Amino acid sequence: MRDTVLSVAGDLGLPAALVTDALGYLTPETEPLVAAQVAALEAAVGTGRDVPWPIDDERFQLLALLGTVPAARAWFTAQRIDDGIARDSLADLTPKLRDYGVAATGVDWLAKVVTCGVFTIGRLQFEPAAPSPAGRAFNTHIPESGPLDPAACDASFARALAFFGARGDSTTRAFVCSSWLLDDQLAAYLPAESNILNFQRRFTLVDSETSDAPARLEGLDGTTHGDHAVAKFIFRRPLAELSAVEPRSTLERALLEHLASGRHWRERTGVLR
Ligand SMILES: CC(C)(COP(=O)(O)OP(=O)(O)OC[C@H]1O[C@@H](n2cnc3c(N)ncnc32)[C@H](O)[C@@H]1OP(=O)(O)O)[C@@H](O)C(=O)NCCC(=O)NCCS
């Protein structure tokens, strides 16, 4: 277990401290529990389906995720998936673990990555087709990997159709996306030629603007998932800590000004036109 984790962490370029801390979790008592979780994840490789997490400890979760990577790699090879897609898909673990950690990223997302339920194809990430508010569609994600270049996005969508088509799904053509990046309120702040607004114009919103209602039921106290998403993805800190932030870009100024005026950001769902 230890050797596998160290080797995978080295390949992924994870910070040594992160891995050393996680390895500190391993004892003769805990190692079989981690091995059992790896086995559960391995059984899901190729499906991306949810796997229960019996232990709510980030170190346990990190070890199990890294321990599953060899099985994911073997699956990519057996499926004859393009090396670049295989490598880039697993490489999503690196910035998420390094910059956010397991809990802040969400262990279910990381498990989806290691069970090959999400593929990085060029600039964007895609899940195999599933029912959505817009019918059967590929779910689209926007990783934080440089500017959202329009030509790179065009290429990603086209390659995704070819990729899933070659894997047997040539009937689905629809893409959906749920993100704070689709919040149409951003248009009041960003220039029309910005990459974010360019990306928005590709999509027709299919939800209502109240769909990301204040998440009081989740104890979020009047704030929205969109508010928490911008705090996490743009400011990398909890929403409650944004008052101390000095904005460094048009987007950051916009996000803070909107919140300071008592309004909220929303996660919206759109379907690619
Ligand atoms: C989506 C993303 C790639 C867009 O970046 P981009 O291509 O540079 O975006 P735009 O061209 O629209 O940028 C418009 C303005 O916003 C700023 N901006 C964009 N992304 C920023 C970020 N992550 N942090 C700070 N400012 C940002 C730009 O600097 C620019 O402002 P400026 O003219 O004052 O420099 C980027 O915002 C990002 O990586 N976000 C995190 C990932 C994410 O949120 N994914 C969705 C999860 S649901």
The ligand as an ORCA input file, in Angstrom:
! r2SCAN-3c Opt
* xyz 0 1
  C     -13.233     29.649    -16.024
  C     -11.883     30.316    -16.133
  C     -10.906     29.367    -16.784
  C     -12.038     31.575    -16.978
  O     -10.799     32.249    -17.050
  P     -10.522     33.287    -18.265
  O     -10.525     32.554    -19.540
  O      -9.302     34.050    -17.910
  O     -11.814     34.224    -18.137
  P     -12.224     35.607    -18.801
  O     -11.496     35.874    -20.088
  O     -13.687     35.609    -18.905
  O     -11.744     36.658    -17.697
  C     -12.457     37.861    -17.470
  C     -11.861     38.539    -16.277
  O     -11.944     37.686    -15.126
  C     -10.663     37.445    -14.575
  N     -10.589     36.057    -14.131
  C     -10.981     34.944    -14.809
  N     -10.759     33.844    -14.071
  C     -10.202     34.272    -12.899
  C      -9.755     33.593    -11.745
  N      -9.810     32.247    -11.637
  N      -9.288     34.324    -10.728
  C      -9.226     35.671    -10.803
  N      -9.637     36.368    -11.891
  C     -10.115     35.670    -12.921
  C      -9.701     37.704    -15.726
  O      -8.416     38.023    -15.221
  C     -10.383     38.867    -16.406
  O     -10.194     40.039    -15.647
  P      -9.110     41.175    -16.085
  O      -9.542     41.615    -17.464
  O      -9.243     42.231    -15.054
  O      -7.778     40.494    -16.080
  C     -11.348     30.694    -14.735
  O     -12.257     31.596    -14.155
  C     -11.178     29.523    -13.826
  O     -10.211     28.788    -13.901
  N     -12.141     29.334    -12.891
  C     -12.077     28.259    -11.929
  C     -12.697     26.993    -12.449
  C     -14.173     26.943    -12.190
  O     -14.726     27.781    -11.522
  N     -14.804     25.914    -12.785
  C     -16.202     25.727    -12.651
  C     -16.522     24.926    -11.459
  S     -18.293     24.722    -11.301
*
